Every structure is written in C-alpha cells, then in structure tokens.
C-alpha cells in the first residue's frame, strides 16, 4: 500500500486542530496563561510540519489538499495569537 493512501490530510488537520484546541482550552480554564508555553510552541511546530507535508503532497485531491493547507494556515495564526495574548 502506498504512503499516499495511508496519509489522510483531512484527518491530520483535524487531529492537529483538535490538539491545539484542547491545549488552548486547558490553559484558558486553568486560568494561567504563562509566557513560556511549551504545549503551544509544540502545537505550532506540529502545525508547521503538517503544512510542509501537505505542500509536498501531490495536488490531485479534488481541492481538499488546498483547503487543508488553508485550515492549517488559519490554525497557525490562531496559535500564534494565543501565544501573543498569553504573553501580555
């Protein structure tokens, strides 16, 4: 079975976004947003790696690859904004 059949971009994006949301919610509900945020930094690194994998994938996905890249870009911006907000 080829690697392209094993990799599902929508599933990867969903998993990364889910982890990002959970980590962000945890910081929010804990009431402690610290300037040093290893989980948010890790989420940002994972999103960037996911984006790079999506960019390298062949574009024959009926537009889903492009949509996944857009969603990851939006998630990256949200994580960056969350880090900046917590640093205030």
Secondary structure as a PSIPRED ss2 file (coil, helix, strand):
# PSIPRED VFORMAT (PSIPRED V4.0)

   1 X C   1.000  0.000  0.000
   2 X C   1.000  0.000  0.000
   3 X H   0.000  1.000  0.000
   4 X H   0.000  1.000  0.000
   5 X H   0.000  1.000  0.000
   6 X H   0.000  1.000  0.000
   7 X C   1.000  0.000  0.000
   8 X C   1.000  0.000  0.000
   9 X H   0.000  1.000  0.000
  10 X H   0.000  1.000  0.000
  11 X H   0.000  1.000  0.000
  12 X H   0.000  1.000  0.000
  13 X H   0.000  1.000  0.000
  14 X H   0.000  1.000  0.000
  15 X H   0.000  1.000  0.000
  16 X H   0.000  1.000  0.000
  17 X H   0.000  1.000  0.000
  18 X H   0.000  1.000  0.000
  19 X H   0.000  1.000  0.000
  20 X H   0.000  1.000  0.000
  21 X H   0.000  1.000  0.000
  22 X H   0.000  1.000  0.000
  23 X H   0.000  1.000  0.000
  24 X H   0.000  1.000  0.000
  25 X H   0.000  1.000  0.000
  26 X H   0.000  1.000  0.000
  27 X H   0.000  1.000  0.000
  28 X H   0.000  1.000  0.000
  29 X H   0.000  1.000  0.000
  30 X H   0.000  1.000  0.000
  31 X C   1.000  0.000  0.000
  32 X C   1.000  0.000  0.000
  33 X C   1.000  0.000  0.000
  34 X C   1.000  0.000  0.000
  35 X C   1.000  0.000  0.000
  36 X C   1.000  0.000  0.000
  37 X C   1.000  0.000  0.000
  38 X H   0.000  1.000  0.000
  39 X H   0.000  1.000  0.000
  40 X H   0.000  1.000  0.000
  41 X H   0.000  1.000  0.000
  42 X H   0.000  1.000  0.000
  43 X H   0.000  1.000  0.000
  44 X H   0.000  1.000  0.000
  45 X H   0.000  1.000  0.000
  46 X H   0.000  1.000  0.000
  47 X H   0.000  1.000  0.000
  48 X H   0.000  1.000  0.000
  49 X H   0.000  1.000  0.000
  50 X H   0.000  1.000  0.000
  51 X H   0.000  1.000  0.000
  52 X H   0.000  1.000  0.000
  53 X H   0.000  1.000  0.000
  54 X H   0.000  1.000  0.000
  55 X H   0.000  1.000  0.000
  56 X H   0.000  1.000  0.000
  57 X C   1.000  0.000  0.000
  58 X C   1.000  0.000  0.000
  59 X C   1.000  0.000  0.000
  60 X C   1.000  0.000  0.000
  61 X C   1.000  0.000  0.000
  62 X C   1.000  0.000  0.000
  63 X C   1.000  0.000  0.000
  64 X H   0.000  1.000  0.000
  65 X H   0.000  1.000  0.000
  66 X H   0.000  1.000  0.000
  67 X H   0.000  1.000  0.000
  68 X H   0.000  1.000  0.000
  69 X H   0.000  1.000  0.000
  70 X H   0.000  1.000  0.000
  71 X H   0.000  1.000  0.000
  72 X H   0.000  1.000  0.000
  73 X H   0.000  1.000  0.000
  74 X H   0.000  1.000  0.000
  75 X H   0.000  1.000  0.000
  76 X H   0.000  1.000  0.000
  77 X H   0.000  1.000  0.000
  78 X H   0.000  1.000  0.000
  79 X H   0.000  1.000  0.000
  80 X H   0.000  1.000  0.000
  81 X H   0.000  1.000  0.000
  82 X H   0.000  1.000  0.000
  83 X H   0.000  1.000  0.000
  84 X H   0.000  1.000  0.000
  85 X H   0.000  1.000  0.000
  86 X H   0.000  1.000  0.000
  87 X C   1.000  0.000  0.000
  88 X C   1.000  0.000  0.000
